[in-house]
Amino acid sequence: MTQEMIKHIKNNPKYKKLTRERSKFAWKLSIIMLVLYYSFILIIAFNPSLFGTPISENTILTLGIPVGIIIIIISFILAGVYVNRANGEFDELTNEIKTDFYQKFNN
């Protein structure tokens, strides 16, 4: 790929939109996950009795187990949300960028 081709792609407004939107979306999802995970860790570190509380009187299952499982499930959901948007909006923009590129350099 030549420098002219790279410059053409980087100057394409659709490419700029793609990188900006994809980056903003990934950061939002990452922040959500980091807040959830580190909140869980901080609660374990500074208030371990909270997650050590049994769910009911006659069980050894503590509150920390379902909360941990919920955090894992949320991480899968967030990954699915990203993949869904990537396969929709982001792929459409990528295909438009490719079309613009091929129109300019394959004629």
PyMOL CGO cylinders between C-alpha atoms (Angstrom):
from pymol import cmd
from pymol.cgo import CYLINDER

trace = [
    CYLINDER, 0.00, 0.00, 0.00, 1.42, 3.35, -1.00, 0.3, 1, 1, 1, 1, 1, 1,
    CYLINDER, 1.42, 3.35, -1.00, 1.57, 6.50, 1.12, 0.3, 1, 1, 1, 1, 1, 1,
    CYLINDER, 1.57, 6.50, 1.12, -1.03, 8.06, -1.18, 0.3, 1, 1, 1, 1, 1, 1,
    CYLINDER, -1.03, 8.06, -1.18, -3.44, 5.20, -0.48, 0.3, 1, 1, 1, 1, 1, 1,
    CYLINDER, -3.44, 5.20, -0.48, -2.89, 5.46, 3.27, 0.3, 1, 1, 1, 1, 1, 1,
    CYLINDER, -2.89, 5.46, 3.27, -3.37, 9.23, 3.15, 0.3, 1, 1, 1, 1, 1, 1,
    CYLINDER, -3.37, 9.23, 3.15, -6.58, 8.80, 1.15, 0.3, 1, 1, 1, 1, 1, 1,
    CYLINDER, -6.58, 8.80, 1.15, -8.01, 6.40, 3.73, 0.3, 1, 1, 1, 1, 1, 1,
    CYLINDER, -8.01, 6.40, 3.73, -6.96, 8.49, 6.74, 0.3, 1, 1, 1, 1, 1, 1,
    CYLINDER, -6.96, 8.49, 6.74, -8.46, 11.64, 5.20, 0.3, 1, 1, 1, 1, 1, 1,
    CYLINDER, -8.46, 11.64, 5.20, -11.77, 9.95, 4.43, 0.3, 1, 1, 1, 1, 1, 1,
    CYLINDER, -11.77, 9.95, 4.43, -14.46, 11.46, 6.72, 0.3, 1, 1, 1, 1, 1, 1,
    CYLINDER, -14.46, 11.46, 6.72, -16.07, 8.02, 7.04, 0.3, 1, 1, 1, 1, 1, 1,
    CYLINDER, -16.07, 8.02, 7.04, -12.78, 6.58, 8.33, 0.3, 1, 1, 1, 1, 1, 1,
    CYLINDER, -12.78, 6.58, 8.33, -12.50, 9.39, 10.87, 0.3, 1, 1, 1, 1, 1, 1,
    CYLINDER, -12.50, 9.39, 10.87, -16.09, 8.78, 11.95, 0.3, 1, 1, 1, 1, 1, 1,
    CYLINDER, -16.09, 8.78, 11.95, -15.48, 5.03, 12.20, 0.3, 1, 1, 1, 1, 1, 1,
    CYLINDER, -15.48, 5.03, 12.20, -12.39, 5.37, 14.36, 0.3, 1, 1, 1, 1, 1, 1,
    CYLINDER, -12.39, 5.37, 14.36, -13.97, 8.05, 16.56, 0.3, 1, 1, 1, 1, 1, 1,
    CYLINDER, -13.97, 8.05, 16.56, -17.26, 6.17, 17.10, 0.3, 1, 1, 1, 1, 1, 1,
    CYLINDER, -17.26, 6.17, 17.10, -15.62, 2.79, 17.60, 0.3, 1, 1, 1, 1, 1, 1,
    CYLINDER, -15.62, 2.79, 17.60, -13.15, 4.21, 20.09, 0.3, 1, 1, 1, 1, 1, 1,
    CYLINDER, -13.15, 4.21, 20.09, -15.81, 6.10, 22.08, 0.3, 1, 1, 1, 1, 1, 1,
    CYLINDER, -15.81, 6.10, 22.08, -18.03, 3.03, 22.21, 0.3, 1, 1, 1, 1, 1, 1,
    CYLINDER, -18.03, 3.03, 22.21, -15.21, 0.71, 23.26, 0.3, 1, 1, 1, 1, 1, 1,
    CYLINDER, -15.21, 0.71, 23.26, -14.14, 3.12, 26.01, 0.3, 1, 1, 1, 1, 1, 1,
    CYLINDER, -14.14, 3.12, 26.01, -17.72, 3.38, 27.34, 0.3, 1, 1, 1, 1, 1, 1,
    CYLINDER, -17.72, 3.38, 27.34, -18.06, -0.39, 27.55, 0.3, 1, 1, 1, 1, 1, 1,
    CYLINDER, -18.06, -0.39, 27.55, -14.59, -0.73, 29.08, 0.3, 1, 1, 1, 1, 1, 1,
    CYLINDER, -14.59, -0.73, 29.08, -15.36, 1.86, 31.74, 0.3, 1, 1, 1, 1, 1, 1,
    CYLINDER, -15.36, 1.86, 31.74, -18.61, 0.10, 32.63, 0.3, 1, 1, 1, 1, 1, 1,
    CYLINDER, -18.61, 0.10, 32.63, -16.76, -3.20, 33.02, 0.3, 1, 1, 1, 1, 1, 1,
    CYLINDER, -16.76, -3.20, 33.02, -13.89, -1.69, 34.99, 0.3, 1, 1, 1, 1, 1, 1,
    CYLINDER, -13.89, -1.69, 34.99, -16.26, 0.09, 37.39, 0.3, 1, 1, 1, 1, 1, 1,
    CYLINDER, -16.26, 0.09, 37.39, -18.20, -3.12, 38.01, 0.3, 1, 1, 1, 1, 1, 1,
    CYLINDER, -18.20, -3.12, 38.01, -15.14, -5.30, 38.44, 0.3, 1, 1, 1, 1, 1, 1,
    CYLINDER, -15.14, -5.30, 38.44, -13.14, -2.92, 40.61, 0.3, 1, 1, 1, 1, 1, 1,
    CYLINDER, -13.14, -2.92, 40.61, -16.18, -2.09, 42.74, 0.3, 1, 1, 1, 1, 1, 1,
    CYLINDER, -16.18, -2.09, 42.74, -16.50, -5.82, 43.40, 0.3, 1, 1, 1, 1, 1, 1,
    CYLINDER, -16.50, -5.82, 43.40, -12.80, -6.07, 44.29, 0.3, 1, 1, 1, 1, 1, 1,
    CYLINDER, -12.80, -6.07, 44.29, -12.89, -2.97, 46.50, 0.3, 1, 1, 1, 1, 1, 1,
    CYLINDER, -12.89, -2.97, 46.50, -15.90, -4.27, 48.40, 0.3, 1, 1, 1, 1, 1, 1,
    CYLINDER, -15.90, -4.27, 48.40, -14.12, -7.57, 48.96, 0.3, 1, 1, 1, 1, 1, 1,
    CYLINDER, -14.12, -7.57, 48.96, -11.01, -5.69, 50.15, 0.3, 1, 1, 1, 1, 1, 1,
    CYLINDER, -11.01, -5.69, 50.15, -12.65, -3.16, 52.45, 0.3, 1, 1, 1, 1, 1, 1,
    CYLINDER, -12.65, -3.16, 52.45, -15.92, -4.79, 53.48, 0.3, 1, 1, 1, 1, 1, 1,
    CYLINDER, -15.92, -4.79, 53.48, -15.53, -8.56, 53.07, 0.3, 1, 1, 1, 1, 1, 1,
    CYLINDER, -15.53, -8.56, 53.07, -18.41, -9.31, 55.41, 0.3, 1, 1, 1, 1, 1, 1,
    CYLINDER, -18.41, -9.31, 55.41, -20.86, -7.80, 52.89, 0.3, 1, 1, 1, 1, 1, 1,
    CYLINDER, -20.86, -7.80, 52.89, -20.22, -10.45, 50.25, 0.3, 1, 1, 1, 1, 1, 1,
    CYLINDER, -20.22, -10.45, 50.25, -19.65, -13.03, 52.96, 0.3, 1, 1, 1, 1, 1, 1,
    CYLINDER, -19.65, -13.03, 52.96, -23.26, -12.70, 54.11, 0.3, 1, 1, 1, 1, 1, 1,
    CYLINDER, -23.26, -12.70, 54.11, -25.29, -15.88, 53.49, 0.3, 1, 1, 1, 1, 1, 1,
    CYLINDER, -25.29, -15.88, 53.49, -28.19, -15.47, 51.07, 0.3, 1, 1, 1, 1, 1, 1,
    CYLINDER, -28.19, -15.47, 51.07, -30.57, -17.18, 53.49, 0.3, 1, 1, 1, 1, 1, 1,
    CYLINDER, -30.57, -17.18, 53.49, -30.39, -18.73, 56.94, 0.3, 1, 1, 1, 1, 1, 1,
    CYLINDER, -30.39, -18.73, 56.94, -30.06, -22.35, 55.85, 0.3, 1, 1, 1, 1, 1, 1,
    CYLINDER, -30.06, -22.35, 55.85, -27.46, -22.04, 53.11, 0.3, 1, 1, 1, 1, 1, 1,
    CYLINDER, -27.46, -22.04, 53.11, -23.72, -21.72, 52.77, 0.3, 1, 1, 1, 1, 1, 1,
    CYLINDER, -23.72, -21.72, 52.77, -24.14, -19.72, 49.55, 0.3, 1, 1, 1, 1, 1, 1,
    CYLINDER, -24.14, -19.72, 49.55, -23.00, -16.16, 50.17, 0.3, 1, 1, 1, 1, 1, 1,
    CYLINDER, -23.00, -16.16, 50.17, -23.95, -12.94, 48.43, 0.3, 1, 1, 1, 1, 1, 1,
    CYLINDER, -23.95, -12.94, 48.43, -20.53, -12.74, 46.74, 0.3, 1, 1, 1, 1, 1, 1,
    CYLINDER, -20.53, -12.74, 46.74, -21.13, -15.80, 44.55, 0.3, 1, 1, 1, 1, 1, 1,
    CYLINDER, -21.13, -15.80, 44.55, -24.21, -14.54, 42.65, 0.3, 1, 1, 1, 1, 1, 1,
    CYLINDER, -24.21, -14.54, 42.65, -22.74, -11.02, 42.42, 0.3, 1, 1, 1, 1, 1, 1,
    CYLINDER, -22.74, -11.02, 42.42, -19.55, -12.48, 40.89, 0.3, 1, 1, 1, 1, 1, 1,
    CYLINDER, -19.55, -12.48, 40.89, -21.60, -14.57, 38.45, 0.3, 1, 1, 1, 1, 1, 1,
    CYLINDER, -21.60, -14.57, 38.45, -23.64, -11.50, 37.50, 0.3, 1, 1, 1, 1, 1, 1,
    CYLINDER, -23.64, -11.50, 37.50, -20.44, -9.57, 36.75, 0.3, 1, 1, 1, 1, 1, 1,
    CYLINDER, -20.44, -9.57, 36.75, -19.26, -12.40, 34.49, 0.3, 1, 1, 1, 1, 1, 1,
    CYLINDER, -19.26, -12.40, 34.49, -22.63, -12.49, 32.71, 0.3, 1, 1, 1, 1, 1, 1,
    CYLINDER, -22.63, -12.49, 32.71, -22.55, -8.70, 32.25, 0.3, 1, 1, 1, 1, 1, 1,
    CYLINDER, -22.55, -8.70, 32.25, -19.09, -8.99, 30.67, 0.3, 1, 1, 1, 1, 1, 1,
    CYLINDER, -19.09, -8.99, 30.67, -20.49, -11.47, 28.10, 0.3, 1, 1, 1, 1, 1, 1,
    CYLINDER, -20.49, -11.47, 28.10, -23.45, -9.18, 27.46, 0.3, 1, 1, 1, 1, 1, 1,
    CYLINDER, -23.45, -9.18, 27.46, -21.18, -6.16, 26.93, 0.3, 1, 1, 1, 1, 1, 1,
    CYLINDER, -21.18, -6.16, 26.93, -19.04, -8.19, 24.52, 0.3, 1, 1, 1, 1, 1, 1,
    CYLINDER, -19.04, -8.19, 24.52, -22.21, -9.17, 22.65, 0.3, 1, 1, 1, 1, 1, 1,
    CYLINDER, -22.21, -9.17, 22.65, -23.33, -5.55, 22.50, 0.3, 1, 1, 1, 1, 1, 1,
    CYLINDER, -23.33, -5.55, 22.50, -19.98, -4.56, 21.02, 0.3, 1, 1, 1, 1, 1, 1,
    CYLINDER, -19.98, -4.56, 21.02, -20.02, -7.39, 18.47, 0.3, 1, 1, 1, 1, 1, 1,
    CYLINDER, -20.02, -7.39, 18.47, -23.58, -6.52, 17.48, 0.3, 1, 1, 1, 1, 1, 1,
    CYLINDER, -23.58, -6.52, 17.48, -22.70, -2.89, 16.83, 0.3, 1, 1, 1, 1, 1, 1,
    CYLINDER, -22.70, -2.89, 16.83, -19.42, -3.85, 15.15, 0.3, 1, 1, 1, 1, 1, 1,
    CYLINDER, -19.42, -3.85, 15.15, -21.22, -6.22, 12.78, 0.3, 1, 1, 1, 1, 1, 1,
    CYLINDER, -21.22, -6.22, 12.78, -23.82, -3.56, 12.00, 0.3, 1, 1, 1, 1, 1, 1,
    CYLINDER, -23.82, -3.56, 12.00, -22.83, 0.09, 12.03, 0.3, 1, 1, 1, 1, 1, 1,
    CYLINDER, -22.83, 0.09, 12.03, -19.05, -0.36, 12.05, 0.3, 1, 1, 1, 1, 1, 1,
    CYLINDER, -19.05, -0.36, 12.05, -19.05, -2.92, 9.22, 0.3, 1, 1, 1, 1, 1, 1,
    CYLINDER, -19.05, -2.92, 9.22, -21.26, -0.66, 7.12, 0.3, 1, 1, 1, 1, 1, 1,
    CYLINDER, -21.26, -0.66, 7.12, -18.82, 2.22, 7.54, 0.3, 1, 1, 1, 1, 1, 1,
    CYLINDER, -18.82, 2.22, 7.54, -15.88, -0.08, 6.76, 0.3, 1, 1, 1, 1, 1, 1,
    CYLINDER, -15.88, -0.08, 6.76, -17.57, -1.26, 3.56, 0.3, 1, 1, 1, 1, 1, 1,
    CYLINDER, -17.57, -1.26, 3.56, -18.27, 2.34, 2.53, 0.3, 1, 1, 1, 1, 1, 1,
    CYLINDER, -18.27, 2.34, 2.53, -14.60, 3.19, 3.11, 0.3, 1, 1, 1, 1, 1, 1,
    CYLINDER, -14.60, 3.19, 3.11, -13.54, 0.19, 1.01, 0.3, 1, 1, 1, 1, 1, 1,
    CYLINDER, -13.54, 0.19, 1.01, -15.93, 1.21, -1.77, 0.3, 1, 1, 1, 1, 1, 1,
    CYLINDER, -15.93, 1.21, -1.77, -14.55, 4.75, -1.79, 0.3, 1, 1, 1, 1, 1, 1,
    CYLINDER, -14.55, 4.75, -1.79, -11.00, 3.36, -1.85, 0.3, 1, 1, 1, 1, 1, 1,
    CYLINDER, -11.00, 3.36, -1.85, -11.64, 0.93, -4.72, 0.3, 1, 1, 1, 1, 1, 1,
    CYLINDER, -11.64, 0.93, -4.72, -13.42, 3.61, -6.74, 0.3, 1, 1, 1, 1, 1, 1,
    CYLINDER, -13.42, 3.61, -6.74, -10.40, 5.90, -6.51, 0.3, 1, 1, 1, 1, 1, 1,
    CYLINDER, -10.40, 5.90, -6.51, -7.58, 3.36, -6.95, 0.3, 1, 1, 1, 1, 1, 1,
    CYLINDER, -7.58, 3.36, -6.95, -9.04, 0.74, -9.28, 0.3, 1, 1, 1, 1, 1, 1,
    CYLINDER, -9.04, 0.74, -9.28, -10.03, 3.03, -12.11, 0.3, 1, 1, 1, 1, 1, 1,
]
cmd.load_cgo(trace, "trace")
